[in-house]
Amino acid sequence: MKKTTFILLLCLCAASLLQAQTTNPFTKVPSGTEYQYLGTYDLNKMYSIFNKELEEFLAGGLMTFADFKGQFSTPKYPVKLYRVYYNSVIPEFDNKRTLTSGLVAIPDNGKDSMPMVSYQHGTVFGKDECPSNPDKSMETRLMIAQFASQGYIVIGADYFGLGVSGMPNSYLVRYSSEQACLDMLYAAKDVLAALKIKPGSLFLHGWSQGGWTNMTFLRKLEEMNIPVTAASTASAPVDAFGTTDRWVNNYQPIDAVYIPACFSNYLFALEYYCQMPGFAATAIRPQYYQTAKDFYDWKISWTEFRKITGDKVQNMLQPSFMETGNIGSSNFWQIVEKSDAYRWRCHTPLNNYYGESDEVVPVYVAKLAEGFHHLMGSGDTHAISAGAKADHRATYVYSVIHAKPWFDGFLQKK
């Protein structure tokens, strides 16, 4: 196929998907969940994801496209994409009802039963850069190309505050994050039932913020006796206290330039969901407060935020707030302390992938679940290095490549 012809086909595919997003109606199921057919990613789209799009995703990192070229599974099936609107509740507000959204991606293979992967996405700085808008979420597209094109149903919640949600961003808020994922699981099953498809074995995967969410969601599922066949994470900050306090009080040259944006969003999210009016203003220097608030409210881009606040979180914060991390006894740090996502007796086979050059999640934190779970004598948890050069994005790519055959092994045992 000539290069110009291939590019034309990709453009037509993208145009067709965009048209479907704007013209297809929603279908409502008895539970109140609604779903909308977005379009289909064909095999040409899968190859584009594994090549040109992956190269762009890794540009500027320590590991490049060449380090992963040819390691993904060969796409087998086109994938039908469905945006889902579903009802959930906000635990921090006495289970107040709320509308939120997510994605269900179904292999177009004619089968009426398939295994399912619930994917928890990473940090985003755009309200629509989430699973329900896969064209704007490369991490979601990688899951579709690696898992859905191989016969796995892929689902993913947008989280409260993203996608259709009218709530503020629930960034790293424990109970709301768990609830959004749990109700997305129920909503996905409703959609699949309407399409006469039965979900099989349930698997979990998540990256970065989604790695933390994946772990706390897994704990919730185990608490509810909902079986998970196996779970994996990439760059999971399982100890929220250790991760954020390290960001604040022990700057390292490796630290990502977007950590100030992550932390300021965390401050505002906890202020809102944990009902601490005015808290963020006590933590952020006055000259940066409005910029941080506008960023949290989706009014300005990360590029605009960075121009004003700079690349070091310490420059943005008030010294008096930073000192509260020394002992961690203030209300804020106590809430963060209770947001750990690894201290329980886990019974699900679990792989935690980490990068030795990760600029966001320290190696020590990424390996905590393995050590703690072994200490408790519970489960089969393993911390797996993605390599000495693996930074944040490379760790995710590595995890997607390696989690797939690991999950396959559980299906072969049945």
N, C-alpha and C positions, 0 to 999 in steps of 0.2 A: 504494500500500500504506500502511495506517495505521501510525503510529509504534509503537503497542502491538503490532500484529501482527508488524512487523519485528523488534522486540526479542524477542518470543516465539520467532520462528524462530531467531534467533541463540542463544538460550538452549538450545533443543532441539538445535541443531547441536553446541554445546559439551558438553552432557550426553551426546550420542551418542558423541562422540570420547572422553570420559572413560571411558565404559562399555567402549568397544573396547579402551582401554589396559589395563583390568583383567581382561578376559575372554578376549581373543584369544590363542591359543597361539602359540608360536614354531615356525617351520619351519626345519629344518636342511638345509644343502646339503653336498655332498661335502667341501668344503674345511674344514668345521667352523664356518663362519659361520652364524649364526642370525638370522632376521628375524621381526618381529611387525607385523602390520597394526594401526595405531593408529586409523585412521578416515580420513575424507575431508573436506577443506576445500571447501565448495561455493562458488558465485559470491557468495552473500550474505556469506560469511565474508571473501572477498577484498575486497569493498567496505567491510566493517567495518575491515579492516586499513588500507586506504588513507584512511579517514576518522576515525572515533572513536579507533581505537587509535593512529594516527599523531599525532593531536592530543595524546593523553596522553603519547606518547613525547617530543614536542618541548616539552612544557609547561615553562616557566621558562627556556628557552633564548633566545639572541639572535635566532634565526629561528623563526618559528612555523608552524603548520599552513597559515596563509594564504599563506605564501611558496612552498608546494609543492602546494597544492590543484589537482587536475586535471592534474598533470604525469605521473602514472604511466600505464602502458599499460592499456587497458581489458581486464579479465580475460576470457579466452576459455574456459578449461577448469577443471573441478573438479580437485583434486589429491589423489592417494592418498598417505598417509604411512606409512612403515615405519621402525620402530626396528630397528637392527642391532646385534647383539653379534658382535664379531670378535676373533680372536687377533692379538696384535702382540708386539713385543719391545722391550726397553728398552736402547738402545745404551750408555748410561752404566753399565749393569750387565752387561756382556758378553752382551748380547742375551737377557737373562732373559725368559721368556715371560710375557705378561700379557693379561688380558681387558679389552677396552674397548668403547666404543659410539659410535654415530653415527646419522645420519638419511639415508634415501633418500626423496625426494619425487618422485612420478611423475605427470605430467599424465594425466588420464583422458580421452584423446582417440582411443583405438583404434589408435594408430600403434605399429609394432613397432621403430622406430628414431628416436632423438631426440638432439639435442646435449645436453651435460652440463656443468653448472657445479659445481665444487668450491668450497664456501664455507668460509672460515676465520673463526670467530667471534671477537668481541672479549672484553675483560676482563669477567668475571662474579664476583660475590661470593656466589653460591649454587651448591652442588654440582650441582643439577639445572636450572640456568638455562642450558641448552645445547641444541644442535640436536636431540638425541634426545627432548627435551621441548619441542616447539615452542610449546605453549601458554604456556610460561614464558620464551620467548625472542622478543622483538619483532623483533630484528634478523633472526632466522631466518624469522619470518613475513613480513617484508618481501621477503626473497629468494623465498619461495614464491609470494607474490602477484604480484611483478613478473616473475619468470622462469618458475617452474613453470606458472603459469596461462597462460603464453604458449607453452608447448611445450618448455621446457627441463627436463631432469631436474636436480634440485638435490640435492647430497649435502653432508654436513658431519660432520667428526669432532668428538667432544666434547673430545678431548685426554685424556691420562693424568691421573687424579685427579678427573675430572668424570664425570657420568653413572653408569654401572654400575661404573666402575673403582674398585678398592680401593687404588690407589696414592695417595701424596700429590700435591697439585696441582703439575703440571709447568710452572708459569707462566713463560713466556719461556725455557724450557730448550730449547736449539737442536735437539739430535739427537733427543730424545724427541718434540718437536713435529713435526719432519719425518716421523718414523717413524709416528706416529699418523695423519697425513694420507695418507701413502703406502699404508699397509695398509687405511685406509678406502676408498681408491680401488679397491684390489683386491677388498675385500669388497663394495663397491657393484656391481662388475662381476659378482661371483658371484650376488648377489641378482637383478640384472637378467637374467642368463642363466636363472635358475630361473623367472623370470616371462616368459621368451621375448621379451625386449626387448634390442635392440642399441644400446649408447651410440654416438653419433656424435662430432663434434668436441668436444674437451675445452677448457673455459675455466676460469679461476680468478678468484676475488674474495675479498677479506678486509678487515676493518675493525679498526683500533686494534691490540691484541695480535694479532688475526688478520691485520692488514695486514703486520706483521712476519713472522708465520708463513707467510703467503701468499708472501712474497718468498723466504724461505729454502727453502720447499717447491718453488717454481718453480726455484730453482737446483738442487735435488736432482733434479727431473724432467729438467732439461736435462743434468745429469751422467749420468743413466741413459738418455739418448736417448729419453725418452718425450715425444712431441710434444704441445705445448700450443698451441692456435690463437691465443689472446690471453689476457692477464691484466690485472687492475686491482686497485688497492688504494684504501683511504680511510684517511687519518690514520695512515699506516704509520711507526712509529718505526724506520726501517731501520738507524740507527746507535744500537744499544743503549747503547754507552758515552756518546756525546754526549747522548742523551736523559736517561739516569738521572743522569749527573754534573751536568747542568744542573739537574735537579730538586733534587739534594742541595746544590749549592754556589752556585746563582744563582737564588734564589727571585724570582718575578715576581708581581705582584698578580693576573695572569690565571690563575695556576695553580689547577687543579681541587682541590676540597677532599678528593677521594678519592685523591690521589697518595700520601699516607702509606700507605694500604692497599695500593696497587699495589706500592710499593717494599718494604714489609715482606714481602709475599708472595714477591717476587722474591728477597729475602735467604734466606728459608726454603727456597724451591725449589732455589736453587743449593747451599745447604748440604746438602740431601738428595741431589740427583741428581749433583752434582759431588763428593760425599763429602768434605765439610769439616765434620766434627763440631764443634759448639759455635760455629761462625762467627757465627750471627745474634746470639748473646749479646754478642759483641765489638762489634757495630754498633749495637744498640738499647739505649737507656738502660734500666737495671735496672727502673725503676718501670713501664716500658711493655712489657717483654719478654713476660710471661705473657699479656697482652692480645693482643699481636701473634701469639703462638704459638696461642692459642685461636682467633683469627680464621683463621689459616692452616689449622687443623685443622677448620674448619667448625663450631666449637662456639659461636661468637657471631656476631651479624649485624654488618654494616658500621655500622649506626646505633649499636650498643653500642660498637664499636671507636672510632668517631669521638668519642663522648662522653668517652672517656678519653684518647685520644692527641691530639686536636685536629686542626686543618686544615692545619698546616704540617709537612712531613716533617722539617725541621731541628729542630723541637722534640722529635721522637721519637728522633733519632739521637745517638750519642755524638760529641763534637767530634773525638776522636782518629780515629774512622772517617772522618768527613767530610774530614779533612785528607789521607787516603790517596788521595782523588780528585784532588789537585793534580797529581801526577805519573802516577798510575794504574799503578804498578809492582807493587802487591800482587797476590796470587793471585786475589782476587775480581775486581779490575778487569781483570786479564789475561784471565780467562774471559769477562767482559762484552765486552771488546775483540774477542774472537774470535767474538762473536755478531752481527757485522754481517750485514746482509741486502741488500747492494747491490753489493759489490765483486767483481763477476765480469763477464765479457764476455757480456752477455745477448743472446739471439737471438730472443726472443719479443716480439711487439708488446705494449707495456706502457703503461698509463695510471696514474699516481699522483695521485689526487685529494687536495687538501689544503684546509684552511680557514684563512683569514687571521686568524681570531679563535679558533683552536683552543686550548683551555685545557690540553691534554695533550701534544700533539706540536708542537714548534716548527716554523715554516715552513721554516727553514733545513734541518732534518733531513728534512722531508717531500720536499724538492726535491733531495736529494743523489743519488738514483739517476739522475735525468735528467742531471745534470752529469757524473757519473762514467761513465755508459754512453756519453754523447757523446764524452767524453775518450778512451775506449777504441775509439771508432769501431765500436761493436757494437750492433746492434739498433735498435729504434724505440721509444724511451722518452720519455714526455712527462709533465711535472708540470702538472696542471690545477687552477686555483683554483676552489673552490666559492663564492667571493665574500668580500668584505670583512667581512661579518657572520657568516660560517659558523663556528660553533663545532664541537665534537667530533661531536655527534649530527647536526647539520645537514650536516656534510661527508659523513657516511655516507649520509644520505637522498639528497643530491645525487648521490653516486656510483652508487647503485642506479638512480636515474632515468636517468642518462646512460650508464652502462656497457651497459645493455640494447640500445639502438639501435646502439652501437658494435660489440658482439658480433654483432648481426644482420648487419651489413655484411660480416663475414667469411663468413657462411653464404651470402649472396647471391652471393659471388664464386665459389662452388663449382659 
